[in-house]
Amino acid sequence: MCWTFVSFMLPISIFCFSCHQVRQGGLYVILASLVDAGVKHVDSCPLCQARGFVCEICNKGNVIFPFQLDKCNQCAGCRACYHKACFRPSKTPCPKCRRLQKRREIRRTKRPLSP
């Protein structure tokens, strides 16, 4: 995470809300503006873009992130991200999990036998 962004975006006043203000939507307004600012930052920050995912199934060039709930499904095993249309956890096997499993199997078979 780009810590510079986080440190300047969290005003101390966010923790000073009464229950009445929360019920009236005051906290939602502040959080929505923070989310919007965060998304804009991630879209334009090279460091944040480097931490995103490219869907291994379709290999389209656009970077996706786990917080994009409308675009992205995340594998529960390895946490890799894929487009919703490409990866359905109950139907499609995760390419990264399959790759990691194959590596584990190869390592197990290549280990020298102990004397």
The first five atom37 places (N, CA, C, CB, O) and aatype in JSON, in Angstrom:
{
  "aatype": [12, 4, 17, 16, 13, 19, 15, 13, 12, 10, 14, 9, 15, 9, 13, 4, 13, 15, 4, 8, 5, 19, 1, 5, 7, 7, 10, 18, 19, 9, 10, 0, 15, 10, 19, 3, 0, 7, 19, 11, 8, 19, 3, 15, 4, 14, 10, 4, 5, 0, 1, 7, 13, 19, 4, 6, 9, 4, 2, 11, 7, 2, 19, 9, 13, 14, 13, 5, 10, 3, 11, 4, 2, 5, 4, 0, 7, 4, 1, 0, 4, 18, 8, 11, 0, 4, 13, 1, 14, 15, 11, 16, 14, 4, 14, 11, 4, 1, 1, 10, 5, 11, 1, 1, 6, 9, 1, 1, 16, 11, 1, 14, 10, 15, 14],
  "atom_mask": [
    [1, 1, 1, 1, 1],
    [1, 1, 1, 1, 1],
    [1, 1, 1, 1, 1],
    [1, 1, 1, 1, 1],
    [1, 1, 1, 1, 1],
    [1, 1, 1, 1, 1],
    [1, 1, 1, 1, 1],
    [1, 1, 1, 1, 1],
    [1, 1, 1, 1, 1],
    [1, 1, 1, 1, 1],
    [1, 1, 1, 1, 1],
    [1, 1, 1, 1, 1],
    [1, 1, 1, 1, 1],
    [1, 1, 1, 1, 1],
    [1, 1, 1, 1, 1],
    [1, 1, 1, 1, 1],
    [1, 1, 1, 1, 1],
    [1, 1, 1, 1, 1],
    [1, 1, 1, 1, 1],
    [1, 1, 1, 1, 1],
    [1, 1, 1, 1, 1],
    [1, 1, 1, 1, 1],
    [1, 1, 1, 1, 1],
    [1, 1, 1, 1, 1],
    [1, 1, 1, 0, 1],
    [1, 1, 1, 0, 1],
    [1, 1, 1, 1, 1],
    [1, 1, 1, 1, 1],
    [1, 1, 1, 1, 1],
    [1, 1, 1, 1, 1],
    [1, 1, 1, 1, 1],
    [1, 1, 1, 1, 1],
    [1, 1, 1, 1, 1],
    [1, 1, 1, 1, 1],
    [1, 1, 1, 1, 1],
    [1, 1, 1, 1, 1],
    [1, 1, 1, 1, 1],
    [1, 1, 1, 0, 1],
    [1, 1, 1, 1, 1],
    [1, 1, 1, 1, 1],
    [1, 1, 1, 1, 1],
    [1, 1, 1, 1, 1],
    [1, 1, 1, 1, 1],
    [1, 1, 1, 1, 1],
    [1, 1, 1, 1, 1],
    [1, 1, 1, 1, 1],
    [1, 1, 1, 1, 1],
    [1, 1, 1, 1, 1],
    [1, 1, 1, 1, 1],
    [1, 1, 1, 1, 1],
    [1, 1, 1, 1, 1],
    [1, 1, 1, 0, 1],
    [1, 1, 1, 1, 1],
    [1, 1, 1, 1, 1],
    [1, 1, 1, 1, 1],
    [1, 1, 1, 1, 1],
    [1, 1, 1, 1, 1],
    [1, 1, 1, 1, 1],
    [1, 1, 1, 1, 1],
    [1, 1, 1, 1, 1],
    [1, 1, 1, 0, 1],
    [1, 1, 1, 1, 1],
    [1, 1, 1, 1, 1],
    [1, 1, 1, 1, 1],
    [1, 1, 1, 1, 1],
    [1, 1, 1, 1, 1],
    [1, 1, 1, 1, 1],
    [1, 1, 1, 1, 1],
    [1, 1, 1, 1, 1],
    [1, 1, 1, 1, 1],
    [1, 1, 1, 1, 1],
    [1, 1, 1, 1, 1],
    [1, 1, 1, 1, 1],
    [1, 1, 1, 1, 1],
    [1, 1, 1, 1, 1],
    [1, 1, 1, 1, 1],
    [1, 1, 1, 0, 1],
    [1, 1, 1, 1, 1],
    [1, 1, 1, 1, 1],
    [1, 1, 1, 1, 1],
    [1, 1, 1, 1, 1],
    [1, 1, 1, 1, 1],
    [1, 1, 1, 1, 1],
    [1, 1, 1, 1, 1],
    [1, 1, 1, 1, 1],
    [1, 1, 1, 1, 1],
    [1, 1, 1, 1, 1],
    [1, 1, 1, 1, 1],
    [1, 1, 1, 1, 1],
    [1, 1, 1, 1, 1],
    [1, 1, 1, 1, 1],
    [1, 1, 1, 1, 1],
    [1, 1, 1, 1, 1],
    [1, 1, 1, 1, 1],
    [1, 1, 1, 1, 1],
    [1, 1, 1, 1, 1],
    [1, 1, 1, 1, 1],
    [1, 1, 1, 1, 1],
    [1, 1, 1, 1, 1],
    [1, 1, 1, 1, 1],
    [1, 1, 1, 1, 1],
    [1, 1, 1, 1, 1],
    [1, 1, 1, 1, 1],
    [1, 1, 1, 1, 1],
    [1, 1, 1, 1, 1],
    [1, 1, 1, 1, 1],
    [1, 1, 1, 1, 1],
    [1, 1, 1, 1, 1],
    [1, 1, 1, 1, 1],
    [1, 1, 1, 1, 1],
    [1, 1, 1, 1, 1],
    [1, 1, 1, 1, 1],
    [1, 1, 1, 1, 1],
    [1, 1, 1, 1, 1],
    [1, 1, 1, 1, 1]
  ],
  "atom_positions": [
    [[0.84, -1.18, 0.0], [0.0, 0.0, 0.0], [0.88, 1.24, 0.0], [-0.95, 0.0, 1.21], [1.97, 1.23, 0.57]],
    [[0.43, 2.25, -0.61], [1.15, 3.51, -0.68], [0.86, 4.26, 0.63], [0.72, 4.36, -1.94], [-0.19, 4.9, 0.76]],
    [[1.77, 4.19, 1.59], [1.52, 4.72, 2.93], [1.36, 6.23, 2.96], [2.64, 4.32, 3.86], [0.69, 6.76, 3.84]],
    [[1.96, 6.93, 2.02], [1.78, 8.38, 1.96], [0.32, 8.72, 1.79], [2.61, 8.99, 0.81], [-0.21, 9.61, 2.44]],
    [[-0.34, 7.99, 0.89], [-1.76, 8.22, 0.64], [-2.58, 7.97, 1.9], [-2.26, 7.33, -0.52], [-3.43, 8.78, 2.27]],
    [[-2.33, 6.85, 2.56], [-3.12, 6.48, 3.74], [-2.95, 7.52, 4.83], [-2.7, 5.1, 4.25], [-3.93, 7.92, 5.46]],
    [[-1.73, 7.96, 5.08], [-1.49, 8.87, 6.19], [-2.16, 10.23, 6.0], [-0.02, 9.06, 6.39], [-2.65, 10.81, 6.97]],
    [[-2.19, 10.74, 4.8], [-2.8, 12.06, 4.65], [-4.31, 11.98, 4.42], [-2.16, 12.8, 3.5], [-4.98, 13.01, 4.52]],
    [[-4.86, 10.82, 4.12], [-6.29, 10.7, 3.84], [-7.14, 10.38, 5.07], [-6.51, 9.65, 2.81], [-8.36, 10.5, 5.01]],
    [[-6.54, 9.99, 6.18], [-7.33, 9.63, 7.35], [-7.35, 10.78, 8.36], [-6.77, 8.36, 8.0], [-6.47, 10.87, 9.21]],
    [[-8.34, 11.64, 8.27], [-8.41, 12.75, 9.23], [-8.79, 12.21, 10.61], [-9.43, 13.82, 8.77], [-9.56, 11.25, 10.72]],
    [[-8.26, 12.82, 11.63], [-8.55, 12.38, 13.0], [-10.03, 12.53, 13.32], [-7.7, 13.18, 14.0], [-10.55, 11.81, 14.18]],
    [[-10.73, 13.46, 12.65], [-12.15, 13.69, 12.92], [-13.03, 12.51, 12.52], [-12.61, 14.93, 12.2], [-14.18, 12.44, 12.93]],
    [[-12.5, 11.59, 11.73], [-13.3, 10.44, 11.33], [-13.65, 9.58, 12.55], [-12.55, 9.6, 10.29], [-14.64, 8.84, 12.52]],
    [[-12.86, 9.66, 13.61], [-13.1, 8.87, 14.8], [-13.94, 9.6, 15.84], [-11.78, 8.45, 15.41], [-14.16, 9.08, 16.93]],
    [[-14.4, 10.79, 15.53], [-15.13, 11.61, 16.49], [-16.58, 11.8, 16.07], [-14.46, 12.97, 16.64], [-17.07, 12.93, 16.03]],
    [[-17.27, 10.73, 15.76], [-18.66, 10.8, 15.34], [-19.56, 10.31, 16.46], [-18.88, 9.98, 14.06], [-19.26, 9.33, 17.13]],
    [[-20.66, 11.01, 16.64], [-21.66, 10.51, 17.58], [-22.56, 9.52, 16.86], [-22.5, 11.69, 18.18], [-22.56, 9.47, 15.63]],
    [[-23.31, 8.73, 17.6], [-24.23, 7.77, 16.99], [-25.26, 8.49, 16.12], [-24.94, 6.92, 18.08], [-25.67, 7.98, 15.08]],
    [[-25.68, 9.66, 16.55], [-26.66, 10.44, 15.79], [-26.1, 10.83, 14.42], [-27.07, 11.71, 16.56], [-26.78, 10.71, 13.4]],
    [[-24.85, 11.29, 14.4], [-24.22, 11.68, 13.14], [-24.07, 10.47, 12.21], [-22.85, 12.31, 13.41], [-24.23, 10.59, 11.0]],
    [[-23.77, 9.32, 12.79], [-23.63, 8.1, 11.97], [-24.98, 7.75, 11.37], [-23.08, 6.91, 12.81], [-25.06, 7.44, 10.18]],
    [[-26.04, 7.79, 12.17], [-27.39, 7.47, 11.67], [-27.85, 8.45, 10.61], [-28.38, 7.45, 12.82], [-28.6, 8.08, 9.71]],
    [[-27.42, 9.69, 10.7], [-27.82, 10.72, 9.74], [-27.02, 10.65, 8.44], [-27.66, 12.09, 10.35], [-27.3, 11.39, 7.5]],
    [[-26.03, 9.77, 8.38], [-25.26, 9.6, 7.15], [-23.97, 10.38, 7.08], [0.0, 0.0, 0.0], [-23.31, 10.39, 6.04]],
    [[-23.59, 11.04, 8.14], [-22.35, 11.83, 8.13], [-21.11, 10.98, 7.91], [0.0, 0.0, 0.0], [-20.21, 11.37, 7.16]],
    [[-21.05, 9.83, 8.56], [-19.9, 8.95, 8.4], [-19.85, 8.39, 6.98], [-19.95, 7.8, 9.43], [-18.77, 8.25, 6.41]],
    [[-21.0, 8.07, 6.43], [-21.06, 7.55, 5.06], [-20.48, 8.56, 4.07], [-22.51, 7.19, 4.68], [-19.74, 8.2, 3.16]],
    [[-20.83, 9.82, 4.24], [-20.35, 10.86, 3.32], [-18.82, 10.93, 3.37], [-20.97, 12.24, 3.69], [-18.17, 11.01, 2.33]],
    [[-18.27, 10.92, 4.57], [-16.81, 11.0, 4.69], [-16.15, 9.74, 4.12], [-16.4, 11.19, 6.17], [-15.17, 9.83, 3.38]],
    [[-16.69, 8.57, 4.46], [-16.1, 7.33, 3.96], [-16.21, 7.22, 2.44], [-16.75, 6.13, 4.63], [-15.29, 6.74, 1.78]],
    [[-17.35, 7.64, 1.88], [-17.52, 7.6, 0.43], [-16.5, 8.5, -0.26], [-18.95, 8.02, 0.03], [-15.95, 8.14, -1.3]],
    [[-16.25, 9.67, 0.31], [-15.27, 10.57, -0.3], [-13.85, 9.99, -0.17], [-15.34, 11.96, 0.35], [-13.03, 10.16, -1.06]],
    [[-13.57, 9.31, 0.95], [-12.26, 8.67, 1.1], [-12.08, 7.52, 0.09], [-12.09, 8.13, 2.54], [-11.01, 7.36, -0.49]],
    [[-13.13, 6.75, -0.11], [-13.07, 5.65, -1.09], [-12.86, 6.21, -2.49], [-14.36, 4.79, -1.04], [-12.03, 5.7, -3.25]],
    [[-13.59, 7.26, -2.85], [-13.42, 7.88, -4.16], [-11.99, 8.39, -4.35], [-14.41, 9.03, -4.35], [-11.38, 8.18, -5.39]],
    [[-11.47, 9.07, -3.32], [-10.1, 9.58, -3.41], [-9.11, 8.43, -3.51], [-9.78, 10.47, -2.19], [-8.12, 8.52, -4.25]],
    [[-9.36, 7.35, -2.78], [-8.48, 6.18, -2.83], [-8.46, 5.53, -4.21], [0.0, 0.0, 0.0], [-7.4, 5.17, -4.71]],
    [[-9.62, 5.38, -4.8], [-9.72, 4.78, -6.13], [-9.0, 5.65, -7.16], [-11.19, 4.57, -6.54], [-8.29, 5.14, -8.01]],
    [[-9.2, 6.96, -7.07], [-8.51, 7.87, -8.0], [-7.0, 7.77, -7.82], [-8.97, 9.32, -7.79], [-6.24, 7.77, -8.8]],
    [[-6.56, 7.67, -6.56], [-5.13, 7.55, -6.29], [-4.57, 6.26, -6.89], [-4.86, 7.6, -4.79], [-3.54, 6.29, -7.56]],
    [[-5.24, 5.14, -6.64], [-4.77, 3.85, -7.13], [-4.72, 3.84, -8.65], [-5.69, 2.72, -6.62], [-3.8, 3.26, -9.23]],
    [[-5.68, 4.48, -9.29], [-5.7, 4.54, -10.76], [-4.51, 5.31, -11.32], [-6.98, 5.18, -11.23], [-4.07, 5.04, -12.44]],
    [[-3.99, 6.27, -10.57], [-2.93, 7.12, -11.1], [-1.55, 6.85, -10.5], [-3.28, 8.56, -10.88], [-0.56, 7.38, -11.0]],
    [[-1.45, 6.05, -9.45], [-0.17, 5.83, -8.76], [0.54, 4.6, -9.34], [-0.4, 5.66, -7.24], [-0.02, 3.5, -9.32]],
    [[1.75, 4.76, -9.86], [2.48, 3.63, -10.42], [2.78, 2.54, -9.39], [3.77, 4.11, -11.04], [2.77, 1.35, -9.71]],
    [[3.06, 2.94, -8.15], [3.33, 1.94, -7.11], [2.09, 1.1, -6.82], [3.82, 2.63, -5.83], [2.18, -0.12, -6.68]],
    [[0.96, 1.75, -6.72], [-0.29, 1.02, -6.45], [-0.69, 0.16, -7.65], [-1.43, 2.01, -6.11], [-1.16, -0.96, -7.48]],
    [[-0.5, 0.67, -8.85], [-0.82, -0.1, -10.05], [0.03, -1.38, -10.12], [-0.6, 0.76, -11.31], [-0.44, -2.41, -10.59]],
    [[1.26, -1.29, -9.66], [2.15, -2.46, -9.69], [1.68, -3.55, -8.74], [3.57, -2.05, -9.33], [2.07, -4.71, -8.9]],
    [[0.85, -3.22, -7.76], [0.36, -4.21, -6.82], [-0.97, -4.82, -7.24], [0.21, -3.58, -5.46], [-1.52, -5.67, -6.53]],
    [[-1.49, -4.41, -8.37], [-2.74, -4.96, -8.87], [-2.52, -6.29, -9.56], [0.0, 0.0, 0.0], [-1.41, -6.82, -9.6]],
    [[-3.59, -6.83, -10.1], [-3.56, -8.14, -10.75], [-3.98, -8.0, -12.21], [-4.47, -9.14, -10.03], [-4.8, -7.15, -12.55]],
    [[-3.41, -8.83, -13.06], [-3.88, -9.0, -14.43], [-4.52, -10.38, -14.45], [-2.71, -8.85, -15.51], [-3.91, -11.35, -14.01]],
    [[-5.72, -10.48, -14.96], [-6.45, -11.74, -15.0], [-5.66, -12.76, -15.83], [-7.88, -11.54, -15.6], [-5.42, -12.55, -17.02]],
    [[-5.26, -13.86, -15.19], [-4.48, -14.89, -15.88], [-5.33, -15.71, -16.85], [-3.84, -15.82, -14.87], [-4.8, -16.39, -17.72]],
    [[-6.63, -15.64, -16.7], [-7.5, -16.45, -17.55], [-7.68, -15.79, -18.93], [-8.87, -16.64, -16.88], [-7.53, -16.46, -19.95]],
    [[-7.99, -14.5, -18.96], [-8.19, -13.83, -20.24], [-6.97, -13.01, -20.68], [-9.39, -12.92, -20.16], [-6.84, -12.67, -21.85]],
    [[-6.08, -12.7, -19.75], [-4.86, -11.92, -20.01], [-5.11, -10.56, -20.62], [-3.96, -12.69, -20.91], [-4.26, -10.05, -21.34]],
    [[-6.25, -9.97, -20.35], [-6.48, -8.59, -20.8], [-5.57, -7.69, -19.98], [-7.99, -8.17, -20.66], [-5.29, -7.98, -18.82]],
    [[-5.11, -6.62, -20.57], [-4.1, -5.78, -19.96], [-4.55, -4.91, -18.8], [0.0, 0.0, 0.0], [-3.71, -4.33, -18.12]],
    [[-5.84, -4.8, -18.55], [-6.27, -3.89, -17.49], [-5.98, -4.49, -16.11], [-7.77, -3.57, -17.62], [-6.15, -5.69, -15.9]],
    [[-5.53, -3.65, -15.19], [-5.18, -4.07, -13.84], [-6.45, -4.08, -12.99], [-4.09, -3.13, -13.23], [-7.24, -3.14, -13.03]],
    [[-6.64, -5.16, -12.22], [-7.79, -5.25, -11.33], [-7.31, -5.41, -9.89], [-8.71, -6.44, -11.74], [-6.2, -5.87, -9.63]],
    [[-8.18, -5.02, -8.97], [-7.84, -5.02, -7.55], [-8.94, -5.73, -6.75], [-7.64, -3.58, -7.03], [-10.1, -5.73, -7.17]],
    [[-8.58, -6.32, -5.61], [-9.57, -7.02, -4.79], [-10.72, -6.13, -4.31], [-8.89, -7.63, -3.61], [-11.82, -6.64, -4.06]],
    [[-10.5, -4.84, -4.18], [-11.57, -3.96, -3.69], [-12.6, -3.64, -4.77], [-10.97, -2.67, -3.16], [-13.63, -3.03, -4.47]],
    [[-12.35, -4.03, -6.0], [-13.3, -3.79, -7.1], [-14.31, -4.94, -7.12], [-12.55, -3.67, -8.48], [-14.25, -5.82, -7.99]],
    [[-15.22, -4.92, -6.18], [-16.16, -6.02, -6.0], [-17.07, -6.23, -7.2], [-17.0, -5.78, -4.78], [-17.56, -7.34, -7.42]],
    [[-17.3, -5.19, -7.98], [-18.17, -5.33, -9.15], [-17.44, -5.95, -10.35], [-18.72, -3.97, -9.54], [-18.09, -6.42, -11.28]],
    [[-16.1, -5.95, -10.34], [-15.32, -6.46, -11.48], [-14.55, -7.74, -11.17], [-14.36, -5.41, -11.94], [-14.19, -8.48, -12.08]],
    [[-14.29, -8.0, -9.9], [-13.26, -8.96, -9.52], [-13.78, -10.06, -8.61], [-12.13, -8.24, -8.84], [-14.57, -9.8, -7.71]],
    [[-13.32, -11.29, -8.86], [-13.48, -12.4, -7.93], [-12.09, -12.77, -7.45], [-14.2, -13.64, -8.59], [-11.13, -12.77, -8.22]],
    [[-11.97, -13.07, -6.16], [-10.68, -13.4, -5.59], [-10.68, -14.85, -5.14], [-10.35, -12.46, -4.41], [-11.63, -15.31, -4.51]],
    [[-9.61, -15.56, -5.44], [-9.47, -16.95, -5.03], [-9.27, -17.0, -3.52], [-8.29, -17.64, -5.77], [-8.44, -16.27, -2.98]],
    [[-10.02, -17.84, -2.84], [-9.91, -17.97, -1.39], [-8.6, -18.63, -0.99], [-11.08, -18.76, -0.84], [-8.11, -18.42, 0.12]],
    [[-8.02, -19.44, -1.88], [-6.8, -20.15, -1.55], [-5.55, -19.3, -1.65], [0.0, 0.0, 0.0], [-4.77, -19.23, -0.7]],
    [[-5.33, -18.66, -2.79], [-4.08, -17.92, -3.02], [-4.28, -16.4, -3.06], [-3.46, -18.37, -4.31], [-3.31, -15.66, -3.11]],
    [[-5.52, -15.95, -3.05], [-5.88, -14.53, -3.06], [-5.63, -13.84, -4.39], [-5.1, -13.8, -1.98], [-5.65, -12.61, -4.46]],
    [[-5.39, -14.58, -5.45], [-5.24, -13.99, -6.78], [-6.6, -13.46, -7.25], [-4.66, -15.03, -7.81], [-7.64, -13.95, -6.82]],
    [[-6.57, -12.45, -8.11], [-7.8, -11.82, -8.59], [-8.02, -12.11, -10.07], [-7.76, -10.31, -8.34], [-7.08, -12.15, -10.87]],
    [[-9.29, -12.3, -10.42], [-9.7, -12.56, -11.79], [-10.97, -11.79, -12.07], [-9.9, -14.09, -12.04], [-11.7, -11.42, -11.15]],
    [[-11.25, -11.54, -13.35], [-12.52, -10.91, -13.71], [-13.67, -11.83, -13.3], [-12.58, -10.61, -15.23], [-13.55, -13.05, -13.35]],
    [[-14.78, -11.24, -12.91], [-15.95, -12.04, -12.53], [-16.41, -12.95, -13.65], [-17.09, -11.14, -12.11], [-16.81, -14.09, -13.41]],
    [[-16.35, -12.45, -14.89], [-16.79, -13.26, -16.02], [-15.83, -14.42, -16.3], [-16.93, -12.39, -17.27], [-16.24, -15.44, -16.86]],
    [[-14.57, -14.28, -15.91], [-13.57, -15.31, -16.18], [-13.5, -16.38, -15.1], [-12.21, -14.68, -16.35], [-13.28, -17.55, -15.4]],
    [[-13.67, -16.0, -13.85], [-13.44, -16.9, -12.72], [-14.65, -16.97, -11.83], [-12.22, -16.47, -11.91], [-15.08, -15.97, -11.25]],
    [[-15.2, -18.16, -11.74], [-16.28, -18.44, -10.78], [-15.73, -19.51, -9.85], [-17.63, -18.9, -11.51], [-15.55, -20.65, -10.27]],
    [[-15.48, -19.17, -8.6], [-14.79, -20.08, -7.69], [-15.38, -21.49, -7.62], [-14.78, -19.49, -6.32], [-14.64, -22.46, -7.47]],
    [[-16.69, -21.61, -7.73], [-17.29, -22.93, -7.63], [-17.19, -23.73, -8.94], [-18.75, -22.8, -7.23], [-17.37, -24.94, -8.93]],
    [[-16.9, -23.06, -10.06], [-16.89, -23.73, -11.37], [-15.52, -23.77, -12.03], [-17.86, -23.05, -12.29], [-15.19, -24.74, -12.7]],
    [[-14.73, -22.72, -11.86], [-13.46, -22.6, -12.57], [-12.31, -22.84, -11.6], [-13.32, -21.2, -13.23], [-12.26, -22.2, -10.55]],
    [[-11.38, -23.74, -11.93], [-10.21, -23.89, -11.05], [-9.28, -22.68, -11.17], [-9.45, -25.2, -11.39], [-9.14, -22.1, -12.25]],
    [[-8.67, -22.32, -10.09], [-7.76, -21.17, -10.07], [-6.43, -21.57, -10.71], [-7.53, -20.67, -8.61], [-5.79, -22.53, -10.28]],
    [[-6.0, -20.84, -11.76], [-4.73, -21.16, -12.42], [-3.51, -21.07, -11.49], [-4.52, -20.24, -13.6], [-2.6, -21.89, -11.58]],
    [[-3.51, -20.09, -10.61], [-2.37, -19.94, -9.72], [-2.31, -21.09, -8.71], [-2.44, -18.59, -8.98], [-1.24, -21.62, -8.44]],
    [[-3.46, -21.48, -8.17], [-3.49, -22.6, -7.23], [-3.03, -23.89, -7.92], [-4.9, -22.79, -6.65], [-2.29, -24.68, -7.33]],
    [[-3.46, -24.1, -9.16], [-3.02, -25.29, -9.91], [-1.51, -25.26, -10.12], [-3.75, -25.37, -11.27], [-0.84, -26.28, -9.96]],
    [[-0.99, -24.1, -10.48], [0.45, -23.95, -10.7], [1.23, -24.22, -9.4], [0.78, -22.53, -11.23], [2.24, -24.93, -9.42]],
    [[0.77, -23.67, -8.3], [1.44, -23.89, -7.01], [1.37, -25.36, -6.6], [0.8, -23.0, -5.92], [2.34, -25.89, -6.07]],
    [[0.24, -26.0, -6.83], [0.1, -27.42, -6.51], [1.07, -28.27, -7.33], [-1.35, -27.87, -6.75], [1.67, -29.2, -6.8]],
    [[1.21, -27.96, -8.61], [2.15, -28.7, -9.46], [3.58, -28.53, -8.95], [2.05, -28.21, -10.92], [4.35, -29.49, -8.93]],
    [[3.94, -27.31, -8.54], [5.29, -27.07, -8.0], [5.53, -27.88, -6.75], [5.49, -25.58, -7.7], [6.6, -28.47, -6.58]],
    [[4.53, -27.94, -5.86], [4.66, -28.73, -4.63], [4.86, -30.2, -4.96], [3.42, -28.55, -3.73], [5.68, -30.88, -4.34]],
    [[4.1, -30.7, -5.93], [4.23, -32.11, -6.32], [5.6, -32.39, -6.89], [3.15, -32.48, -7.33], [6.2, -33.43, -6.59]],
    [[6.12, -31.49, -7.72], [7.45, -31.66, -8.3], [8.51, -31.66, -7.21], [7.74, -30.55, -9.33], [9.43, -32.48, -7.25]],
    [[8.4, -30.77, -6.25], [9.38, -30.71, -5.15], [9.36, -31.99, -4.34], [9.09, -29.51, -4.24], [10.4, -32.51, -3.94]],
    [[8.13, -32.52, -4.08], [8.03, -33.77, -3.31], [8.67, -34.93, -4.05], [6.57, -34.1, -3.02], [9.33, -35.76, -3.43]],
    [[8.5, -34.99, -5.34], [9.04, -36.11, -6.11], [10.55, -35.99, -6.34], [8.33, -36.22, -7.44], [11.22, -37.0, -6.55]],
    [[11.09, -34.78, -6.3], [12.51, -34.58, -6.57], [13.37, -34.61, -5.31], [12.71, -33.27, -7.27], [14.6, -34.54, -5.41]],
    [[12.77, -34.7, -4.14], [13.56, -34.72, -2.91], [14.36, -36.02, -2.82], [12.65, -34.55, -1.66], [13.84, -37.1, -3.1]],
    [[15.63, -35.91, -2.44], [16.41, -37.12, -2.3], [15.93, -37.94, -1.1], [17.9, -36.79, -2.14], [15.49, -37.38, -0.1]],
    [[16.01, -39.22, -1.22], [15.61, -40.1, -0.13], [16.61, -40.01, 1.01], [15.48, -41.54, -0.61], [17.82, -39.99, 0.77]],
    [[16.12, -39.96, 2.22], [17.02, -39.9, 3.38], [17.62, -41.28, 3.65], [16.25, -39.39, 4.64], [16.94, -42.29, 3.51]],
    [[18.93, -41.34, 4.04], [19.55, -42.64, 4.32], [19.06, -43.26, 5.6], [21.05, -42.51, 4.37], [19.5, -44.35, 5.96]]
  ]
}
